[in-house]
Amino acid sequence: MKAIFLDNDGTLVDDMPFAAEPRRIRLVNGAGPALRLLSGLDYRLFVVANQSGIAHGCFGEDAMTPMSDRLRDLLFREQLTLDGFYYCPHHPLGTVSNYAHACTCRKPSPGMLLRAAHEHDIDLRASWMIGDILHDVEAGNRAGCRTLLIDNGNETEWRLGPRRLPTRIAPDLYHAAMLIAGHGDPC
């Protein structure tokens, strides 16, 4: 199986840092057509999201189920299925002791992608990681995926390095899907 791994805030949904109110979640413009195109190419859809608001005490881990349910509902309305929702609640500078530590799941580490690949038998070399910051790109590259950076202004650090170079760059999710559709499978 091949997958599209999607960052959440700023990539799949409008960027709302530390927001845990499901009713406020909205898909980015063009998400439905973009993801239908990719789904039609037999890609399965997975969200992989850093949720450091949990570690910072902005909301509890129990907020993740309603957020996941909202995403599944929004995608269902677009005739799509979300195959998995993975999140990292950790942050080394967090204020909630159970979550205030370094981990292998927080992007730019590839832990969430590797876990999804293991649990769903995903071929990482045939998969893509799409995100709006270079931490997303690095996580995808470290997992062995091809990567696509949505250059929508959310990346502020621009610390480049060999693991932080995307396979492709697009201005939004719809153009990302078009690039992936035209890219073909790896040799």
Summary of the structure (lengths in Angstrom):
residues: 187
radius of gyration: 15.3
end to end distance: 16.0
largest distance: 45.9
contacts: 624
relative contact order: 0.19
helix: 36%
strand: 18%
